[in-house]
Amino acid sequence: MAAWLYPAFKAILPHVSTIISAAAPAFTLRKAGEAAAVQANLVQQQIVELQAAASRNAEFIRELAEQLEKTVAALEQGAAAVEASQRRASLLSMVAIGISIASLFVALFAVFAR
């Protein structure tokens, strides 16, 4: 699993239950055999419920977008730190290679210079 997925899952998982509860609202159900006036009121009530659900969903989407923005910023910061660490490790390994090559030449010179 990619290293960046763990913080993303950790940031999103607390909000999954909120998203699921918002995505499955309990709307008023129609009953068979009701009068037309009652069904018209029922349709109006369902429209109000749908509008309320849409506004709740918009709020949840906004909150999720804010969390995603924070997660992406944290991932970018972590990537920059890893990149700097990798540069330092690369530089250190190049210095070590240079020192080992120099010591190899000194050892060969000491052996063959006799």
N, CA, C and O atoms as a GROMACS GRO file, in nm:
protein
  456
    1MET      N    1   0.085  -0.117   0.000
    1MET     CA    2   0.000   0.000   0.000
    1MET      C    3   0.090   0.124   0.000
    1MET      O    4   0.191   0.128   0.070
    2ALA      N    5   0.054   0.222  -0.077
    2ALA     CA    6   0.132   0.344  -0.084
    2ALA      C    7   0.132   0.415   0.051
    2ALA      O    8   0.033   0.412   0.124
    3ALA      N    9   0.242   0.479   0.082
    3ALA     CA   10   0.256   0.543   0.213
    3ALA      C   11   0.160   0.659   0.231
    3ALA      O   12   0.121   0.689   0.344
    4TRP      N   13   0.121   0.726   0.126
    4TRP     CA   14   0.032   0.840   0.138
    4TRP      C   15  -0.113   0.800   0.161
    4TRP      O   16  -0.193   0.883   0.202
    5LEU      N   17  -0.148   0.674   0.135
    5LEU     CA   18  -0.287   0.631   0.154
    5LEU      C   19  -0.326   0.623   0.301
    5LEU      O   20  -0.440   0.652   0.337
    6TYR      N   21  -0.233   0.584   0.387
    6TYR     CA   22  -0.265   0.569   0.528
    6TYR      C   23  -0.313   0.701   0.590
    6TYR      O   24  -0.417   0.701   0.656
    7PRO      N   25  -0.241   0.814   0.572
    7PRO     CA   26  -0.292   0.940   0.630
    7PRO      C   27  -0.424   0.983   0.566
    7PRO      O   28  -0.508   1.043   0.632
    8ALA      N   29  -0.440   0.954   0.437
    8ALA     CA   30  -0.565   0.991   0.371
    8ALA      C   31  -0.682   0.913   0.430
    8ALA      O   32  -0.787   0.970   0.458
    9PHE      N   33  -0.664   0.782   0.448
    9PHE     CA   34  -0.769   0.701   0.510
    9PHE      C   35  -0.795   0.746   0.653
    9PHE      O   36  -0.910   0.752   0.697
   10LYS      N   37  -0.689   0.778   0.724
   10LYS     CA   38  -0.703   0.819   0.863
   10LYS      C   39  -0.781   0.951   0.873
   10LYS      O   40  -0.854   0.972   0.970
   11ALA      N   41  -0.766   1.038   0.776
   11ALA     CA   42  -0.838   1.166   0.777
   11ALA      C   43  -0.982   1.151   0.732
   11ALA      O   44  -1.068   1.226   0.778
   12ILE      N   45  -1.010   1.057   0.644
   12ILE     CA   46  -1.144   1.045   0.587
   12ILE      C   47  -1.233   0.951   0.667
   12ILE      O   48  -1.354   0.974   0.673
   13LEU      N   49  -1.179   0.848   0.729
   13LEU     CA   50  -1.260   0.748   0.797
   13LEU      C   51  -1.352   0.803   0.906
   13LEU      O   52  -1.464   0.753   0.919
   14PRO      N   53  -1.314   0.904   0.984
   14PRO     CA   54  -1.409   0.954   1.084
   14PRO      C   55  -1.535   1.015   1.023
   14PRO      O   56  -1.636   1.029   1.092
   15HIS      N   57  -1.530   1.053   0.896
   15HIS     CA   58  -1.643   1.120   0.833
   15HIS      C   59  -1.731   1.026   0.751
   15HIS      O   60  -1.833   1.069   0.696
   16VAL      N   61  -1.694   0.900   0.741
   16VAL     CA   62  -1.769   0.805   0.658
   16VAL      C   63  -1.911   0.786   0.712
   16VAL      O   64  -2.006   0.783   0.634
   17SER      N   65  -1.926   0.772   0.843
   17SER     CA   66  -2.061   0.751   0.898
   17SER      C   67  -2.150   0.872   0.874
   17SER      O   68  -2.269   0.856   0.848
   18THR      N   69  -2.094   0.992   0.881
   18THR     CA   70  -2.170   1.113   0.853
   18THR      C   71  -2.215   1.116   0.708
   18THR      O   72  -2.329   1.152   0.676
   19ILE      N   73  -2.125   1.077   0.619
   19ILE     CA   74  -2.157   1.076   0.476
   19ILE      C   75  -2.267   0.973   0.448
   19ILE      O   76  -2.360   1.001   0.372
   20ILE      N   77  -2.255   0.857   0.507
   20ILE     CA   78  -2.355   0.752   0.484
   20ILE      C   79  -2.490   0.794   0.539
   20ILE      O   80  -2.593   0.773   0.474
   21SER      N   81  -2.491   0.853   0.660
   21SER     CA   82  -2.619   0.894   0.717
   21SER      C   83  -2.682   1.007   0.636
   21SER      O   84  -2.804   1.018   0.630
   22ALA      N   85  -2.601   1.090   0.574
   22ALA     CA   86  -2.655   1.198   0.491
   22ALA      C   87  -2.701   1.146   0.356
   22ALA      O   88  -2.794   1.201   0.296
   23ALA      N   89  -2.637   1.042   0.308
   23ALA     CA   90  -2.670   0.990   0.176
   23ALA      C   91  -2.795   0.902   0.177
   23ALA      O   92  -2.853   0.877   0.072
   24ALA      N   93  -2.837   0.856   0.293
   24ALA     CA   94  -2.954   0.768   0.302
   24ALA      C   95  -3.061   0.830   0.391
   24ALA      O   96  -3.094   0.774   0.496
   25PRO      N   97  -3.118   0.946   0.350
   25PRO     CA   98  -3.220   1.007   0.434
   25PRO      C   99  -3.350   0.926   0.432
   25PRO      O  100  -3.379   0.856   0.334
   26ALA      N  101  -3.425   0.936   0.538
   26ALA     CA  102  -3.552   0.863   0.548
   26ALA      C  103  -3.664   0.955   0.500
   26ALA      O  104  -3.713   1.038   0.576
   27PHE      N  105  -3.702   0.941   0.375
   27PHE     CA  106  -3.808   1.024   0.319
   27PHE      C  107  -3.945   0.968   0.354
   27PHE      O  108  -3.960   0.849   0.382
   28THR      N  109  -4.043   1.054   0.351
   28THR     CA  110  -4.180   1.013   0.376
   28THR      C  111  -4.227   0.923   0.263
   28THR      O  112  -4.208   0.955   0.145
   29LEU      N  113  -4.286   0.812   0.296
   29LEU     CA  114  -4.331   0.715   0.196
   29LEU      C  115  -4.478   0.736   0.162
   29LEU      O  116  -4.558   0.776   0.246
   30ARG      N  117  -4.511   0.707   0.037
   30ARG     CA  118  -4.651   0.712  -0.007
   30ARG      C  119  -4.722   0.585   0.034
   30ARG      O  120  -4.665   0.476   0.035
   31LYS      N  121  -4.847   0.601   0.068
   31LYS     CA  122  -4.929   0.485   0.098
   31LYS      C  123  -5.030   0.468  -0.015
   31LYS      O  124  -5.084   0.566  -0.066
   32ALA      N  125  -5.055   0.345  -0.053
   32ALA     CA  126  -5.147   0.317  -0.163
   32ALA      C  127  -5.290   0.351  -0.121
   32ALA      O  128  -5.330   0.326  -0.007
   33GLY      N  129  -5.365   0.407  -0.212
   33GLY     CA  130  -5.507   0.432  -0.190
   33GLY      C  131  -5.538   0.562  -0.118
   33GLY      O  132  -5.650   0.579  -0.070
   34GLU      N  133  -5.444   0.654  -0.107
   34GLU     CA  134  -5.472   0.781  -0.041
   34GLU      C  135  -5.541   0.876  -0.138
   34GLU      O  136  -5.534   0.858  -0.260
   35ALA      N  137  -5.607   0.977  -0.085
   35ALA     CA  138  -5.676   1.076  -0.168
   35ALA      C  139  -5.575   1.164  -0.239
   35ALA      O  140  -5.460   1.175  -0.198
   36ALA      N  141  -5.621   1.229  -0.348
   36ALA     CA  142  -5.531   1.312  -0.429
   36ALA      C  143  -5.478   1.430  -0.350
   36ALA      O  144  -5.361   1.467  -0.364
   37ALA      N  145  -5.560   1.491  -0.267
   37ALA     CA  146  -5.518   1.606  -0.188
   37ALA      C  147  -5.410   1.566  -0.087
   37ALA      O  148  -5.314   1.639  -0.064
   38VAL      N  149  -5.429   1.450  -0.027
   38VAL     CA  150  -5.333   1.402   0.070
   38VAL      C  151  -5.201   1.370   0.000
   38VAL      O  152  -5.093   1.397   0.052
   39GLN      N  153  -5.211   1.312  -0.120
   39GLN     CA  154  -5.089   1.279  -0.195
   39GLN      C  155  -5.018   1.407  -0.241
   39GLN      O  156  -4.896   1.409  -0.247
   40ALA      N  157  -5.093   1.512  -0.273
   40ALA     CA  158  -5.031   1.639  -0.311
   40ALA      C  159  -4.954   1.697  -0.193
   40ALA      O  160  -4.843   1.747  -0.209
   41ASN      N  161  -5.014   1.689  -0.073
   41ASN     CA  162  -4.943   1.735   0.047
   41ASN      C  163  -4.819   1.650   0.072
   41ASN      O  164  -4.714   1.699   0.114
   42LEU      N  165  -4.834   1.522   0.046
   42LEU     CA  166  -4.723   1.429   0.065
   42LEU      C  167  -4.609   1.461  -0.032
   42LEU      O  168  -4.492   1.458   0.006
   43VAL      N  169  -4.644   1.492  -0.156
   43VAL     CA  170  -4.543   1.530  -0.255
   43VAL      C  171  -4.473   1.659  -0.212
   43VAL      O  172  -4.351   1.671  -0.225
   44GLN      N  173  -4.552   1.755  -0.161
   44GLN     CA  174  -4.492   1.879  -0.114
   44GLN      C  175  -4.396   1.852   0.003
   44GLN      O  176  -4.288   1.911   0.010
   45GLN      N  177  -4.436   1.764   0.093
   45GLN     CA  178  -4.350   1.729   0.206
   45GLN      C  179  -4.223   1.660   0.159
   45GLN      O  180  -4.115   1.684   0.213
   46GLN      N  181  -4.235   1.574   0.058
   46GLN     CA  182  -4.117   1.507   0.005
   46GLN      C  183  -4.023   1.606  -0.063
   46GLN      O  184  -3.901   1.592  -0.054
   47ILE      N  185  -4.078   1.706  -0.130
   47ILE     CA  186  -3.996   1.810  -0.193
   47ILE      C  187  -3.917   1.887  -0.087
   47ILE      O  188  -3.798   1.914  -0.104
   48VAL      N  189  -3.985   1.921   0.023
   48VAL     CA  190  -3.917   1.991   0.132
   48VAL      C  191  -3.806   1.904   0.190
   48VAL      O  192  -3.696   1.953   0.218
   49GLU      N  193  -3.834   1.775   0.208
   49GLU     CA  194  -3.733   1.685   0.260
   49GLU      C  195  -3.615   1.673   0.165
   49GLU      O  196  -3.500   1.669   0.208
   50LEU      N  197  -3.642   1.666   0.036
   50LEU     CA  198  -3.534   1.658  -0.063
   50LEU      C  199  -3.448   1.785  -0.062
   50LEU      O  200  -3.326   1.778  -0.071
   51GLN      N  201  -3.513   1.901  -0.050
   51GLN     CA  202  -3.438   2.026  -0.044
   51GLN      C  203  -3.351   2.030   0.082
   51GLN      O  204  -3.237   2.076   0.076
   52ALA      N  205  -3.404   1.984   0.193
   52ALA     CA  206  -3.326   1.982   0.317
   52ALA      C  207  -3.208   1.885   0.303
   52ALA      O  208  -3.096   1.915   0.347
   53ALA      N  209  -3.234   1.770   0.242
   53ALA     CA  210  -3.126   1.672   0.222
   53ALA      C  211  -3.020   1.728   0.129
   53ALA      O  212  -2.901   1.706   0.151
   54ALA      N  213  -3.061   1.799   0.026
   54ALA     CA  214  -2.965   1.858  -0.068
   54ALA      C  215  -2.878   1.962   0.002
   54ALA      O  216  -2.757   1.970  -0.022
   55SER      N  217  -2.939   2.043   0.087
   55SER     CA  218  -2.860   2.144   0.158
   55SER      C  219  -2.766   2.079   0.258
   55SER      O  220  -2.653   2.126   0.275
   56ARG      N  221  -2.809   1.971   0.326
   56ARG     CA  222  -2.720   1.898   0.418
   56ARG      C  223  -2.605   1.836   0.340
   56ARG      O  224  -2.490   1.839   0.383
   57ASN      N  225  -2.638   1.778   0.226
   57ASN     CA  226  -2.533   1.717   0.143
   57ASN      C  227  -2.432   1.821   0.098
   57ASN      O  228  -2.311   1.794   0.095
   58ALA      N  229  -2.478   1.939   0.062
   58ALA     CA  230  -2.388   2.045   0.020
   58ALA      C  231  -2.294   2.084   0.135
   58ALA      O  232  -2.175   2.106   0.114
   59GLU      N  233  -2.348   2.091   0.256
   59GLU     CA  234  -2.265   2.123   0.373
   59GLU      C  235  -2.163   2.013   0.398
   59GLU      O  236  -2.046   2.041   0.426
   60PHE      N  237  -2.206   1.888   0.389
   60PHE     CA  238  -2.113   1.776   0.410
   60PHE      C  239  -2.005   1.774   0.303
   60PHE      O  240  -1.889   1.744   0.332
   61ILE      N  241  -2.042   1.804   0.180
   61ILE     CA  242  -1.944   1.807   0.071
   61ILE      C  243  -1.843   1.919   0.096
   61ILE      O  244  -1.724   1.901   0.070
   62ARG      N  245  -1.890   2.034   0.146
   62ARG     CA  246  -1.799   2.144   0.177
   62ARG      C  247  -1.702   2.103   0.287
   62ARG      O  248  -1.582   2.129   0.277
   63GLU      N  249  -1.752   2.039   0.392
   63GLU     CA  250  -1.665   1.993   0.501
   63GLU      C  251  -1.565   1.889   0.450
   63GLU      O  252  -1.448   1.891   0.488
   64LEU      N  253  -1.612   1.799   0.367
   64LEU     CA  254  -1.523   1.698   0.311
   64LEU      C  255  -1.416   1.761   0.223
   64LEU      O  256  -1.301   1.717   0.224
   65ALA      N  257  -1.453   1.863   0.147
   65ALA     CA  258  -1.356   1.932   0.063
   65ALA      C  259  -1.251   2.002   0.149
   65ALA      O  260  -1.133   2.004   0.113
   66GLU      N  261  -1.292   2.060   0.261
   66GLU     CA  262  -1.196   2.123   0.352
   66GLU      C  263  -1.100   2.019   0.409
   66GLU      O  264  -0.979   2.043   0.416
   67GLN      N  265  -1.154   1.905   0.449
   67GLN     CA  266  -1.069   1.798   0.501
   67GLN      C  267  -0.973   1.748   0.393
   67GLN      O  268  -0.856   1.722   0.421
   68LEU      N  269  -1.022   1.734   0.272
   68LEU     CA  270  -0.937   1.689   0.161
   68LEU      C  271  -0.827   1.790   0.133
   68LEU      O  272  -0.714   1.752   0.104
   69GLU      N  273  -0.860   1.918   0.142
   69GLU     CA  274  -0.761   2.022   0.121
   69GLU      C  275  -0.652   2.014   0.228
   69GLU      O  276  -0.533   2.026   0.197
   70LYS      N  277  -0.692   1.992   0.353
   70LYS     CA  278  -0.594   1.978   0.461
   70LYS      C  279  -0.508   1.854   0.440
   70LYS      O  280  -0.387   1.856   0.463
   71THR      N  281  -0.571   1.745   0.396
   71THR     CA  282  -0.499   1.620   0.373
   71THR      C  283  -0.396   1.637   0.261
   71THR      O  284  -0.282   1.592   0.273
   72VAL      N  285  -0.437   1.702   0.154
   72VAL     CA  286  -0.346   1.723   0.041
   72VAL      C  287  -0.229   1.812   0.084
   72VAL      O  288  -0.114   1.788   0.045
   73ALA      N  289  -0.257   1.915   0.164
   73ALA     CA  290  -0.149   2.002   0.212
   73ALA      C  291  -0.053   1.924   0.300
   73ALA      O  292   0.068   1.942   0.290
   74ALA      N  293  -0.106   1.836   0.385
   74ALA     CA  294  -0.019   1.755   0.471
   74ALA      C  295   0.063   1.657   0.387
   74ALA      O  296   0.180   1.634   0.416
   75LEU      N  297   0.002   1.601   0.284
   75LEU     CA  298   0.075   1.509   0.196
   75LEU      C  299   0.186   1.581   0.121
   75LEU      O  300   0.295   1.528   0.106
   76GLU      N  301   0.159   1.703   0.074
   76GLU     CA  302   0.261   1.780   0.005
   76GLU      C  303   0.376   1.814   0.098
   76GLU      O  304   0.492   1.809   0.059
   77GLN      N  305   0.342   1.850   0.223
   77GLN     CA  306   0.446   1.882   0.320
   77GLN      C  307   0.530   1.757   0.351
   77GLN      O  308   0.652   1.766   0.362
   78GLY      N  309   0.464   1.643   0.365
   78GLY     CA  310   0.536   1.519   0.390
   78GLY      C  311   0.624   1.480   0.273
   78GLY      O  312   0.736   1.432   0.291
   79ALA      N  313   0.573   1.500   0.153
   79ALA     CA  314   0.652   1.468   0.033
   79ALA      C  315   0.776   1.557   0.024
   79ALA      O  316   0.883   1.511  -0.014
   80ALA      N  317   0.761   1.684   0.060
   80ALA     CA  318   0.876   1.775   0.058
   80ALA      C  319   0.980   1.732   0.161
   80ALA      O  320   1.100   1.738   0.135
   81ALA      N  321   0.934   1.689   0.278
   81ALA     CA  322   1.027   1.644   0.382
   81ALA      C  323   1.100   1.517   0.338
   81ALA      O  324   1.221   1.504   0.360
   82VAL      N  325   1.029   1.425   0.276
   82VAL     CA  326   1.090   1.301   0.228
   82VAL      C  327   1.190   1.331   0.117
   82VAL      O  328   1.297   1.270   0.111
   83GLU      N  329   1.156   1.424   0.030
   83GLU     CA  330   1.246   1.460  -0.079
   83GLU      C  331   1.375   1.522  -0.025
   83GLU      O  332   1.484   1.492  -0.074
   84ALA      N  333   1.364   1.608   0.076
   84ALA     CA  334   1.484   1.668   0.136
   84ALA      C  335   1.568   1.561   0.204
   84ALA      O  336   1.691   1.563   0.195
   85SER      N  337   1.503   1.468   0.272
   85SER     CA  338   1.575   1.359   0.338
   85SER      C  339   1.646   1.271   0.235
   85SER      O  340   1.758   1.226   0.258
   86GLN      N  341   1.580   1.247   0.124
   86GLN     CA  342   1.640   1.165   0.019
   86GLN      C  343   1.760   1.236  -0.042
   86GLN      O  344   1.860   1.171  -0.075
   87ARG      N  345   1.753   1.366  -0.058
   87ARG     CA  346   1.867   1.441  -0.111
   87ARG      C  347   1.986   1.432  -0.016
   87ARG      O  348   2.100   1.412  -0.059
   88ARG      N  349   1.959   1.447   0.116
   88ARG     CA  350   2.068   1.436   0.214
   88ARG      C  351   2.130   1.297   0.211
   88ARG      O  352   2.252   1.283   0.216
   89ALA      N  353   2.046   1.194   0.204
   89ALA     CA  354   2.098   1.056   0.199
   89ALA      C  355   2.180   1.034   0.074
   89ALA      O  356   2.283   0.967   0.079
   90SER      N  357   2.136   1.086  -0.038
   90SER     CA  358   2.210   1.072  -0.164
   90SER      C  359   2.344   1.143  -0.156
   90SER      O  360   2.446   1.089  -0.199
   91LEU      N  361   2.345   1.263  -0.101
   91LEU     CA  362   2.470   1.338  -0.086
   91LEU      C  363   2.566   1.263   0.007
   91LEU      O  364   2.685   1.254  -0.021
   92LEU      N  365   2.513   1.211   0.116
   92LEU     CA  366   2.597   1.137   0.210
   92LEU      C  367   2.654   1.011   0.145
   92LEU      O  368   2.770   0.977   0.168
   93SER      N  369   2.575   0.942   0.065
   93SER     CA  370   2.626   0.822  -0.002
   93SER      C  371   2.732   0.858  -0.106
   93SER      O  372   2.828   0.784  -0.124
   94MET      N  373   2.716   0.970  -0.175
   94MET     CA  374   2.818   1.014  -0.271
   94MET      C  375   2.949   1.048  -0.201
   94MET      O  376   3.057   1.014  -0.249
   95VAL      N  377   2.939   1.113  -0.086
   95VAL     CA  378   3.060   1.144  -0.008
   95VAL      C  379   3.127   1.015   0.038
   95VAL      O  380   3.249   1.003   0.032
   96ALA      N  381   3.047   0.919   0.083
   96ALA     CA  382   3.103   0.791   0.128
   96ALA      C  383   3.170   0.717   0.013
   96ALA      O  384   3.276   0.657   0.032
   97ILE      N  385   3.110   0.720  -0.105
   97ILE     CA  386   3.171   0.656  -0.222
   97ILE      C  387   3.303   0.724  -0.256
   97ILE      O  388   3.402   0.658  -0.286
   98GLY      N  389   3.304   0.857  -0.251
   98GLY     CA  390   3.428   0.931  -0.280
   98GLY      C  391   3.538   0.897  -0.181
   98GLY      O  392   3.654   0.878  -0.221
   99ILE      N  393   3.504   0.890  -0.053
   99ILE     CA  394   3.604   0.856   0.049
   99ILE      C  395   3.654   0.714   0.029
   99ILE      O  396   3.774   0.688   0.043
  100SER      N  397   3.565   0.621  -0.004
  100SER     CA  398   3.608   0.483  -0.025
  100SER      C  399   3.698   0.470  -0.147
  100SER      O  400   3.794   0.394  -0.145
  101ILE      N  401   3.668   0.542  -0.253
  101ILE     CA  402   3.755   0.538  -0.372
  101ILE      C  403   3.892   0.598  -0.340
  101ILE      O  404   3.995   0.546  -0.383
  102ALA      N  405   3.892   0.708  -0.265
  102ALA     CA  406   4.020   0.768  -0.227
  102ALA      C  407   4.101   0.674  -0.140
  102ALA      O  408   4.222   0.662  -0.157
  103SER      N  409   4.035   0.608  -0.045
  103SER     CA  410   4.108   0.514   0.042
  103SER      C  411   4.157   0.393  -0.038
  103SER      O  412   4.263   0.339  -0.007
  104LEU      N  413   4.083   0.350  -0.140
  104LEU     CA  414   4.127   0.241  -0.227
  104LEU      C  415   4.255   0.280  -0.301
  104LEU      O  416   4.348   0.200  -0.310
  105PHE      N  417   4.260   0.402  -0.354
  105PHE     CA  418   4.380   0.448  -0.423
  105PHE      C  419   4.498   0.460  -0.328
  105PHE      O  420   4.611   0.426  -0.363
  106VAL      N  421   4.473   0.509  -0.207
  106VAL     CA  422   4.582   0.519  -0.108
  106VAL      C  423   4.633   0.380  -0.074
  106VAL      O  424   4.754   0.360  -0.064
  107ALA      N  425   4.543   0.282  -0.056
  107ALA     CA  426   4.585   0.145  -0.024
  107ALA      C  427   4.662   0.084  -0.140
  107ALA      O  428   4.764   0.019  -0.117
  108LEU      N  429   4.618   0.103  -0.263
  108LEU     CA  430   4.689   0.049  -0.380
  108LEU      C  431   4.825   0.115  -0.394
  108LEU      O  432   4.923   0.048  -0.427
  109PHE      N  433   4.833   0.244  -0.369
  109PHE     CA  434   4.960   0.314  -0.376
  109PHE      C  435   5.056   0.261  -0.270
  109PHE      O  436   5.176   0.244  -0.296
  110ALA      N  437   5.006   0.234  -0.152
  110ALA     CA  438   5.089   0.183  -0.042
  110ALA      C  439   5.140   0.042  -0.074
  110ALA      O  440   5.253   0.009  -0.039
  111VAL      N  441   5.059  -0.040  -0.140
  111VAL     CA  442   5.100  -0.176  -0.172
  111VAL      C  443   5.202  -0.177  -0.287
  111VAL      O  444   5.303  -0.246  -0.277
  112PHE      N  445   5.179  -0.103  -0.393
  112PHE     CA  446   5.264  -0.108  -0.511
  112PHE      C  447   5.379  -0.009  -0.508
  112PHE      O  448   5.464  -0.014  -0.597
  113ALA      N  449   5.386   0.078  -0.413
  113ALA     CA  450   5.494   0.177  -0.407
  113ALA      C  451   5.618   0.122  -0.341
  113ALA      O  452   5.720   0.192  -0.342
  114ARG      N  453   5.618   0.006  -0.286
  114ARG     CA  454   5.734  -0.050  -0.217
  114ARG      C  455   5.841  -0.078  -0.313
  114ARG      O  456   5.948  -0.127  -0.274
   0.00000   0.00000   0.00000
